[in-house]
Amino acid sequence: MRIVDLRIEDVAFGGKGVAREQGKAVFVPYAIEGEIVSAEIVREKKQFAEAELVEVKQGSPHRVEPQCPYFRRCGGCAYQHIRYEHQLAIKWRQVRDALQRIGKLKDVPVRPIVPSPKQYAYRNRITVHAQDGVIGFFQRDSRRLLDIEHCPISREEVNRALAELRARPHMRDGHYTLRAGSEARVFAQTNEEVADALRDLVVDLISPNQEVLIDAYCGAGFFAKALLGKFERVIGIDWDKFAIAAARKSATAKETYIAADMEDVEAAVSAGFPADSPPPALGTSAPTTLIVDPPATGLSPNVRKAIVELSPTTLIYVSCNPPTLARDLRELQEKFAIESVTPLDMFPQTAEIEAVVHLQSSR
């Protein structure tokens, strides 16, 4: 393989630096825009090439020393070599660029990114893998395990659990989720401080005195229960029966939680109303709010179609993947106007980005 000198022009979603060589895009991990680097081309395709960083010949003023001894080998973090304030700038730009390039959205009102109070020691859970006496994370771009004794982005309680796991005399091969106290079978955000900021943001975006809230992908009711005071009726939908059971434990008379597949969201919503009282707000001018918080794959075509047909007055889209968010918004913009987009840094040091989009019906 050949080694080339490159000027890094940008940092793409996923964390790799982008350069040009003979008109072809070259992706280089652990590089920062503005740097001149030496890189080895390891894979070459018709439209792009992938390279490994060999040497930073002219470094960025935003480059810092990583705090993790496993950085560049572990597949978890992508940005420990970048000063935190610049990580935020990169992620903000990636959200905006995805909306413009994939979503074909112009003049998107992207608000300042919400930072994490903690840049390290914030994760309240991790999943490690054990195989043939090795306990840790997968190496970057590989299914080989890297032995890990301590994870700097994880909380002290999690690292203590990791040490206890490693101390077991006879470890079975498998996957082990280590937690800092949260309920084992119910999904919760891994960065509690930013999760609180996310919840508060969603609460602030929604006006009071609403009729119906439909909280899709509701989990244990993270958003729904924070919004009870603003709605006459709340319907939560999630495929996870354990999360729905947790939501029902503290449910008030105005709350209904349904274990259902989001592919049939209309049937699930209808199930939240008595037979003699059909949902009055769906598809009408009544003030209905829909919150969607899908997995990284985004909304399926069926769910996007159902959202258009339900026609809520307010739509809040919580995303953990800017490209699929942009794809979905491209279709939804036919019926909804984007009021604001707010990125949040739920996962410092990694390439992951959270975003909240506030949309209003444009009918």
N, C-alpha and C positions, 0 to 999 in steps of 0.2 A: 504493500500500500504506500501511496505517496504522501509526503508531508508538504503542506502549503502554509504560507503566511496570509492571514485574513484580517480584515477590519470588520469588527462586529457592528452591525447597523441597528439591531433591535433585539429584544428578548421576547420570544414567542410564548403563547400560553402553553404551559407544561414546563417552562423554565429554561429552554435551550436558547443560546444566542444564535442570531441569524446573520450570516454573511453572504457575500456573492463571490462566486469564482467562475469565470468564463460564462457569465450570465445565468448561472445556476445557483439556487439557494443552497446554502450549506448550514446545517444545524450543528452547533457546538455546545455541549453542556458546560456549565460552570464558567461561562463567559458573560461579560457585561457590555452593553452597548457603548461604543466609543473606544473600546480596547483594540489593540493590535495583538493578535495571538498567532502562535504556531500550532497547527492542528494536523492530525493524521486522518486522512479519509479512510473510513472503514467500511462504508456501504455507499454504493453509487447507483442511483436510479436515473430514469430518463429526465425527470423534472427537478430532482433535488439530490443532495448527498448528505450523509451523516458522518461526523468526524469526532475524534476524541482530542481533548485539549492536551497539548504537549508542553507548551510554555506560554506564559503571559509576557509579551515583549514590551508592551506599553499598557500599564494597568490603569484602571478607572479610579478616580478619587473615592468612589463608593465601595471599593473592595476592602473587606475586613478579614480578619483571621477567624475561621470557623471554630465554634466551641466544642464540636463533637469529633472525637478521634476516628469515628467511622464515616465521616462525611466524605463523599465522592465514591465510597464503596457501597454504603447502604442505599437502598432504593427509596427511602422515605423523604428526606429533605433535598431541596433543590437550590435554596437561596442563602444558606448560612455564610456564604462568601460575600454577601451584599449587605451593606449598612441598612438597618431596618427602615429608616425613612425612605430610602430608595426602593426597597421591596414594595412599599405601599404605592409609590409612584408607578412602578412597573405594573402592578396588579390593576390599578385604576385605568391605566392606558389599555391594558389587555381587554378589560370589560368594554370600554368605549370602542375599541377597534373591532371586537367580535360583533357588536351590535351594528356597526357600520358595514363591515365586510360581509358577514353571513346574513344578518337580518335586513340589510339594505335600508337601515333606518338612518335618517338624516337629522341633525340638530337634536340628538338625544340629550335630555336633561340629566346628565350624570352628576350626582352630588359627590362631595369629598368622601373618600373611603374612611370607614370607621376602623381605627386601629385596635389592636389587642393590648390591654394593659400589661400583659406579660408576653415577652417575646420567646422566653424559654420557660420550662417547668409549668406548662399550662394544660397538657393533655391529662384528662381524668381516666383514660383507658387506652390500652394498646392490645393488639393481638400478636403474639409471638408464635413461632413454629418450632417444633422440636423434631429432629431427625438424626439418628445415629449419634446421639450425644451432643449434637450442636443445637443450641437454643438461641433464636434471634429472628432477624428479618431477612427477607430476600434481598440479594444483591441487586444493584441497578441493572435493569434489562436482562435479568437472569432468574432462573428458578433455583439457583444455588443459595443455600443459607449462609448468612454471615453471623458468626457467634457474637452476641451482644451482652455485655455485662451491665450497661447503664445507658439510658436514653435521655439526653439532656432536655428534650422538649416535653418530657413527661413529668408529672408531679412526683413528689417524694414518695407518696404512698404507693404509686404505681411501680416505681423503681425498687421499693422495698419488697413488693410482691414478686417482682422479677428475681430479686436476689433469693427469696424463699423458694421460688420455683427451681432455680438453678441448683439449690442446695439439696434437692431431693435425691436420694441415693439411686433410684431406678426410675428414670423418666421414660414414659411411653411416648412414642412418636405421635404427633398430632398438633392441633392448634389450641392455644390457650389464651383466653381473654382475661387480662389483668385490669382490675378496676380500682378506683379510689372511692368506693362506697356506694355508687349508684345501683339502682335496682337491676338485677342481672338480666332479666328477660325483656326489658323495655328500653327502646332506643332513646338515647339522650345525647345532646351535643357534647363534643369532647372538650370544648373550651367554654367553661361556664360563664366567665365574665362577658365574652362576646355574645354568647347565647342570650344573656340577659339584655344586652344592648339591642340585639335583634328583635326580641319580644317587645321591648319598649318602643322600638321604631314602628313595628307593625301596629301596636296599640295607638300610637300617635297619628298614624296615617288614616285611621278610620274614624269617621264622625260619630257622635252619639245619636241615640234615639233611632236605631235601625230596627228593622223587623226580623230578618233572618240572616244568620251566619251559617255558611256551609264551609266547614274546615276539612278540606280533602287532604289525604295523607296526614291525618291529625295526630297519629301516635297516641300518646297518653293524654292529649288535650293541651299541649304546651301553649298554643295560641288561643284556643277556644276558651279555656278557663280564665285567661287574662282579659278576655273581651266580654265576659258575661254581663257586665254592667251596661254595655252599649247595645244589647240585642234582646228582643222579646223571646227569640227561640234560637237555639244553637244545635246544629247537626254536625257531628264528627264522623268521618269515614276513613277507615284504614283496613288493609288486608291482614294486619298483625293482630291476631286474636288476644295475645297477651297484653298488648298496648291498649286495646279496646277495653279489656277487663279492668286494667288499671284506671282508665278514664271513668269507667262506670262506678268505681268505688266511691268517689266523692261527687258524683253527678247530682245536680239540683233538678227540680221539676222541669226547668226550661231546657235541659240538656238531653240529647239523644245521641248515643254512640253506636255505630253500626260496623260490624266486621264484614267487609265486602270488597270485591275487586273494583278498582277505580274505572275499569273498562266499561262498567255499566253504572256510571255515576247517577244517571237520572233515576234508575230504579232504586238505588241506594238512598237518594234524597227523598223520594216519595215514601220510602219505608220509614222515614223519620217523622211522618205525620199520621194522625189517626185516619182510619178509612173514611170517616164522614167529614174530614177536614183536609182536603187536598192542599198541597203547597201553594199558598196564595201569591207568593212573590216571584216565582220562577217564570221568566219570560214576560213579565209585566213591568209596569213602571214603578212598582213598589221598591223601596230601598233594600236590595239584597246584596250581601257581600260574599264573595267566594275567595277563599285562600287555598292556593295550591303550593305544595312543598314536595315536589317529586324527587325521585332518585336522580343520579347523574345522567341517566338516559333521557331525562326530560319527559314531556308529555307525549303520549302515543297519539297517532292520528285520530283514533276514536275519542280520546279525551279532549283533544283540541276541538273536535267537531261538537262534542257535548257542551263544552264551555260556550261556544258561539250560540248554540241553541238555548242554553239556560239563560244567557244574556243577563248576567248580574250587573247591577249598577256599578259596583266596585269590584275590581279583581286585584288581588295581591298575589304576586308570583315570587316565591322564595326559591332561589336556584343555587346549586353548588357546582354548576358547570356552564360558564358563559357561552360556549359554542351551541349547546342544545337550547339554552335560553334564547339566544339570538334566532335560532331556527324557529322556535315556537312563536316568538313575538312577531316574526315576519308574517305569519299567518293570522295571528290574533289582532294585528293592527287594523284589519279590515273593519272590525267591530268595536275596537277599544283604542283610546288615546292614551299615550304614555305620559303620566304626570311627573314621574321621577324614577330614577334608578340609583340605588344606594349600594355600593360595594361594601363588604365587611371583611376584615382579615381574621377569619375564624381559625386559620392554621398558619401562623407565622413560621418562617423558614422553609415552608413547603410551597409548591406551585398552586395549591388549591385556593379558590376564591369563592366566597359566598356573595350573593347579591339579592336585593329586594326591589321588585318593580311594582310601582303603584300605577294601576290603570283605571280609567273611568270609561263607562260606556259612551260611545260617540253616536248612538242612535238618535 
